[in-house]
């Protein structure tokens, strides 16, 4: 039995398989998941688990060199944006429209679906290297 870190076996496998520049997505409960993209569904009820709780755990195990957000979060969900910036420190951010972000989701290795029910609570994380 694994002693620490992320206990979800599907998420742990995704991390073990990531290479430099591969991307994963953490999504709110409403984001449509593209056909053919692995969905790891953590949602147990509306609002649980929270997007920020999942993001904080993911960042403990994944080397991130860049992240992508929807422009719309800046006006429509400033509280969530504040939470994201708190965790991301000086990591480069790229801004897409929400529609462009949904298009980019077709290229990620997996989408981790949270129970978050606030607008534009979606992020794409791009894997960095640890050497």
C-alpha positions as CSV (number, residue, x, y, z in Angstrom):
1,X,0.0,0.0,0.0
2,X,1.3,3.5,-0.9
3,X,2.2,5.5,2.2
4,X,1.9,9.1,1.1
5,X,1.3,11.4,-1.8
6,X,-1.7,11.0,-4.1
7,X,-3.5,7.7,-3.3
8,X,-5.7,7.7,-6.4
9,X,-4.1,5.1,-8.6
10,X,-5.3,6.6,-11.9
11,X,-3.8,10.0,-11.1
12,X,-0.5,8.5,-9.9
13,X,-0.2,6.5,-13.1
14,X,-0.9,9.7,-15.2
15,X,2.0,11.5,-13.4
16,X,4.3,8.5,-13.8
17,X,3.6,8.6,-17.6
18,X,4.0,12.4,-18.1
19,X,6.9,13.7,-20.2
20,X,8.2,17.2,-20.7
21,X,5.4,19.5,-22.2
22,X,2.7,16.9,-21.7
23,X,-0.5,18.5,-20.3
24,X,-3.2,17.5,-17.9
25,X,-6.4,19.4,-16.9
26,X,-8.2,20.0,-13.7
27,X,-11.8,20.9,-14.4
28,X,-15.0,22.0,-12.8
29,X,-18.0,19.8,-12.7
30,X,-19.5,21.4,-15.8
31,X,-16.7,21.2,-18.3
32,X,-17.4,18.9,-21.3
33,X,-14.7,16.2,-21.5
34,X,-13.6,15.5,-25.1
35,X,-14.3,12.1,-26.4
36,X,-11.2,9.9,-26.2
37,X,-9.6,11.8,-23.3
38,X,-9.2,10.0,-20.0
39,X,-11.5,11.4,-17.4
40,X,-10.6,10.8,-13.7
41,X,-13.8,11.8,-11.9
42,X,-13.4,12.9,-8.3
43,X,-16.7,14.6,-8.0
44,X,-18.8,13.2,-5.2
45,X,-21.4,16.0,-4.9
46,X,-21.8,19.5,-6.1
47,X,-18.9,21.5,-4.7
48,X,-16.9,18.5,-3.5
49,X,-14.0,18.2,-3.9
50,X,-13.2,21.8,-4.4
51,X,-11.0,22.8,-7.4
52,X,-8.4,24.5,-5.1
53,X,-8.1,21.4,-2.9
54,X,-7.3,19.2,-5.9
55,X,-5.0,21.8,-7.4
56,X,-3.0,22.1,-4.2
57,X,-2.5,18.3,-3.9
58,X,-1.6,17.9,-7.6
59,X,1.1,20.6,-7.4
60,X,2.9,18.7,-4.6
61,X,3.6,15.9,-7.0
62,X,3.8,17.4,-10.5
63,X,6.5,19.6,-11.9
64,X,4.7,22.4,-13.7
65,X,6.4,24.8,-16.1
66,X,3.3,26.6,-17.4
67,X,-0.4,26.7,-16.9
68,X,-3.3,27.8,-19.0
69,X,-6.5,29.6,-17.9
70,X,-9.5,31.1,-19.6
71,X,-9.5,34.9,-19.9
72,X,-13.1,34.9,-18.6
73,X,-12.0,33.9,-15.1
74,X,-10.5,37.3,-14.6
75,X,-14.0,39.0,-14.6
76,X,-16.3,36.1,-13.7
77,X,-14.4,34.3,-10.9
78,X,-11.8,36.6,-9.3
79,X,-11.9,34.6,-6.0
80,X,-10.8,31.4,-7.8
81,X,-8.2,33.3,-9.8
82,X,-6.8,34.6,-6.5
83,X,-6.6,31.0,-5.2
84,X,-4.9,29.8,-8.3
85,X,-2.2,32.5,-8.2
86,X,-1.6,31.7,-4.5
87,X,-0.5,28.1,-5.5
88,X,1.2,28.9,-8.8
89,X,3.9,31.3,-7.5
90,X,6.1,32.5,-10.4
91,X,5.0,29.8,-12.9
92,X,4.3,31.2,-16.4
93,X,0.6,31.6,-17.3
94,X,-0.9,31.6,-20.7
95,X,-4.4,33.0,-21.4
96,X,-6.9,31.5,-23.8
97,X,-10.6,32.2,-24.4
98,X,-12.8,29.7,-22.7
99,X,-13.6,28.2,-26.1
100,X,-9.9,27.9,-27.0
101,X,-9.3,26.3,-23.6
102,X,-12.0,23.7,-24.4
103,X,-10.2,23.0,-27.8
104,X,-6.9,22.6,-26.0
105,X,-8.5,20.1,-23.7
106,X,-8.6,17.7,-26.7
107,X,-4.8,17.5,-26.4
108,X,-4.3,16.7,-22.7
109,X,-3.4,13.3,-21.4
110,X,-6.2,13.4,-18.8
111,X,-8.9,15.5,-17.2
112,X,-9.3,15.4,-13.5
113,X,-12.9,16.4,-12.8
114,X,-13.7,18.0,-9.5
115,X,-17.0,18.9,-7.9
116,X,-16.3,22.6,-8.3
117,X,-19.4,24.6,-9.3
118,X,-18.0,28.1,-9.9
119,X,-17.5,29.6,-13.4
120,X,-14.2,29.0,-15.3
121,X,-12.6,26.8,-12.6
122,X,-10.5,25.0,-15.2
123,X,-6.7,24.8,-15.6
124,X,-4.3,23.1,-17.9
125,X,-1.0,22.2,-16.4
126,X,2.0,21.7,-18.6
127,X,4.7,19.3,-17.3
128,X,8.2,20.6,-16.7
129,X,11.3,18.6,-16.1
130,X,13.0,18.0,-12.7
131,X,16.6,18.1,-14.0
